[in-house]
Amino acid sequence: MPATDAATVDYFDRHCHEYGRNRIRGVAKVLRPLVGPQARLVDVGAGTGSNLARLSKALGVRDITALDASSETIARVGSRLPHARTECVSILEPQQLRHLAGTFDVVLMAAVLHHLVGSTRAGSQRLAQEGLRNAASLAKPGGIVVVLEPVFSPRGAWIRGLDPSGALFWLKRAVTSVTSERVPVLGYWNNIGAPVVSFYSHAQVSSMVVSAGLTPVHRDVRRQSLGWADAVIERGDATYVARTRKVA
Ligand SMILES: C[S@@+](CC[C@H](N)C(=O)[O-])C[C@H]1O[C@@H](n2cnc3c(N)ncnc32)[C@H](O)[C@@H]1O
């Protein structure tokens, strides 16, 4: 059975959102002293291509590649960035990635880990780990891997033993068994419908980065308000910049 979730790919074939530009500004600031204009940059799960457009412009880099499991997404990036190489591949299918292994100076993976979902929460976590390891394999020895990921942690002693991200995963699994549409609750971004997502805490993503054989050089979590839900859950936008091992 393929590891790539067909329902997630179908969702991104039909919906493609443009996210805020602030996330990339911070990344560009960290990368500028480390990356020259000849660098090869790849965006794994490129979405609209906005991150690739902004980061390559900020770093003065021309050699850019967009990878995504959604063919519609890849077609949109192709029209937006005609000089970019584009490939419709899944980061969970290593045989599709072999020809790209070890060829990039910078690998960007933004808001993708929580979309690598399996039939259970533990299975999803294994896929996220595998996806990150596969993404890291695209970098040259000593290359840079940037992971941007929304992170969630229960707030307060009474809820700490609970797993709100797990509850959301199972709720979405149940709702998406009856509809493939988005089901917004209290506004568009609070959604219990498609796609199923498996969110992680800062500690969990940090540990995935290290388990992928990467050495972190920068970590940062910017707190984001969830409004009424702030009382029970803490949300942050996390940035991890890490290096792959150099060959001895
Ligand atoms: C939330 S969007 C993020 C898009 C972009 N990185 C950004 O931050 O704006 C998640 C993206 O991951 C892609 N994706 C989901 N599963 C994938 C997989 N197995 N391999 C590659 N891309 C995948 C989706 O098609 C979608 O474009």
The ligand as a MOL file (V3000), in Angstrom:
LIG
                    3D

  0  0  0     0  0            999 V3000
M  V30 BEGIN CTAB
M  V30 COUNTS 27 29 0 0 0
M  V30 BEGIN ATOM
M  V30 1 C -0.2590 23.1930 3.9530 0
M  V30 2 S 0.4180 22.9930 2.3410 0 CHG=1
M  V30 3 C 1.9480 23.8940 2.5350 0
M  V30 4 C 2.3910 24.5110 1.2490 0
M  V30 5 C 3.6720 25.3370 1.3460 0
M  V30 6 N 4.7980 24.5340 1.7550 0
M  V30 7 C 3.4980 26.5000 2.2880 0
M  V30 8 O 4.0370 26.4770 3.4050 0
M  V30 9 O 2.7860 27.4400 1.9110 0 CHG=-1
M  V30 10 C 0.9860 21.2980 2.3120 0
M  V30 11 C 1.5600 20.8750 0.9680 0
M  V30 12 O 2.1550 19.5860 1.1130 0
M  V30 13 C 1.8370 18.8120 -0.0310 0
M  V30 14 N 1.9370 17.3770 0.3150 0
M  V30 15 C 1.0960 16.6240 1.0560 0
M  V30 16 N 1.5370 15.3520 1.1320 0
M  V30 17 C 2.6940 15.3140 0.4260 0
M  V30 18 C 3.6320 14.2750 0.1190 0
M  V30 19 N 3.4560 13.0190 0.5710 0
M  V30 20 N 4.7100 14.5780 -0.6300 0
M  V30 21 C 4.8940 15.8440 -1.1050 0
M  V30 22 N 4.0430 16.8600 -0.8680 0
M  V30 23 C 2.9560 16.6050 -0.1090 0
M  V30 24 C 0.4200 19.2500 -0.3690 0
M  V30 25 O 0.0540 18.8920 -1.6910 0
M  V30 26 C 0.5040 20.7550 -0.1370 0
M  V30 27 O 0.9080 21.4540 -1.2820 0
M  V30 END ATOM
M  V30 BEGIN BOND
M  V30 1 1 1 2
M  V30 2 1 2 3
M  V30 3 1 2 10
M  V30 4 1 3 4
M  V30 5 1 4 5
M  V30 6 1 5 6
M  V30 7 1 5 7
M  V30 8 2 7 8
M  V30 9 1 7 9
M  V30 10 1 10 11
M  V30 11 1 11 12
M  V30 12 1 11 26
M  V30 13 1 12 13
M  V30 14 1 13 14
M  V30 15 1 13 24
M  V30 16 1 14 15
M  V30 17 1 14 23
M  V30 18 2 15 16
M  V30 19 1 16 17
M  V30 20 1 17 18
M  V30 21 2 17 23
M  V30 22 1 18 19
M  V30 23 2 18 20
M  V30 24 1 20 21
M  V30 25 2 21 22
M  V30 26 1 22 23
M  V30 27 1 24 25
M  V30 28 1 24 26
M  V30 29 1 26 27
M  V30 END BOND
M  V30 END CTAB
M  END
